[in-house]
C-alpha cells in the first residue's frame, strides 16, 4: 500500500516501501525492483495534478544543529509577496488559477524555452495537464525573478520540479 502523509497542509508520499530511500545513513534496504513496484502504484493522472514533485532528503543531525546560512524566511516571504502582486496586477489572479486559454497567452515562453519544453514533452512523455502545470510553475519562477517574459532557464527549473515524471 502506498503511504501518504500530510506535511504543512500538503500531501507527501514516501519514496520507497520503508520510507528511507536516500537517507544519509543508508537505512533503506529496498531493492530497485521493490522501489519501482512501489512507485508504479502512483498513477500518471494523479502525478499530473501535482505541480511540484521533489525529493527532500533527510538532514543529518549535525547539519540540523548548525545555524542556517541561507536566506531568511522574511526575505523569502517578501520576494514571494512581490511575485504574487506581479501576477495579480497582470492577470487579476494567482498563476495557479490560470485557465488553459490564459496559460496560452500569459505563459508563452521565448523561443529557446519553447524548444526546451518540446524536448521535455518528448523525453518525459508529459501529458497536456503536466505541460500546462510546467508553464504555470515557469510563470511563477519568472515572476520570482522579476522577469516579465518566461525564458529557457525558467522552463528548465520548472521541468526539474517534475521529478516523479522521470521515474518509473
C-alpha positions, -999 to 999 in steps of 0.1 A, spaced: 0 0 0 13 35 -9 18 57 22 8 93 21 15 118 49 4 154 54 32 180 57 23 216 64 -11 210 49 4 194 17 3 157 8 36 139 6 45 103 -1 74 81 8 99 73 -19 100 36 -12 82 10 9 103 15 40 104 53 37 141 57 40 153 58 4 182 83 1 186 86 39 221 98 48 229 68 70 218 42 45 187 29 64 169 19 32 174 -17 21 147 -18 -6 157 -33 -39 154 -13 -71 126 -37 -81 107 -31 -49 110 7 -53 98 5 -90 68 -16 -80 60 8 -51 62 39 -73 43 22 -100 12 24 -77 11 61 -82 -10 68 -113 1 92 -140 -32 112 -137 -25 117 -100 10 129 -107 -2 152 -134 -22 171 -107 9 177 -85 27 209 -97 60 204 -78 74 169 -73 107 170 -55 126 147 -31 136 162 2 164 141 17 168 135 54 191 160 70 219 147 93 216 158 129 249 177 128 235 199 100 203 205 118 222 218 148 242 243 128 229 278 122 214 281 87 234 302 63 206 307 38 181 334 31 158 344 60 122 334 59 111 371 60 133 379 29 117 349 10 83 360 21 89 395 8 101 382 -26 70 359 -28 47 388 -20 62 409 -48 59 380 -73 23 374 -62 15 411 -67 31 410 -101 7 381 -111 -23 399 -96 -16 431 -115 -10 412 -147 -40 388 -146 -61 396 -116 -55 362 -100 -26 340 -89 -8 319 -115 -22 287 -100 -57 297 -110 -50 304 -147 -72 286 -172 -58 268 -202 -66 297 -226 -50 322 -201 -19 299 -199 -15 300 -237 -15 338 -236 3 346 -203 28 318 -200 42 316 -235 80 311 -232 106 326 -255 118 305 -285 146 287 -265 121 280 -237 96 266 -262 122 243 -277 133 231 -243 97 225 -233 92 205 -265 122 183 -256 108 178 -221 74 167 -235 91 142 -258 116 128 -232 92 127 -202 60 120 -222 43 149 -204 5 150 -207 -14 181 -216 -22 187 -180 15 183 -170 25 206 -198 2 233 -185 14 228 -150 50 233 -161 41 265 -178 23 279 -147 53 270 -125 76 286 -150 54 317 -150 58 318 -112 96 313 -114 98 342 -139 77 364 -115 100 355 -86 130 365 -107 113 398 -117 110 388 -154 80 397 -175 90 370 -200 95 333 -195 129 322 -205 145 288 -211 160 289 -176 125 292 -161 113 263 -182 143 242 -172 137 249 -135 100 241 -138 107 208 -156 132 199 -128 103 201 -104 85 173 -122 108 147 -106 83 119 -105 76 122 -142 112 109 -148 110 79 -126 93 46 -132 
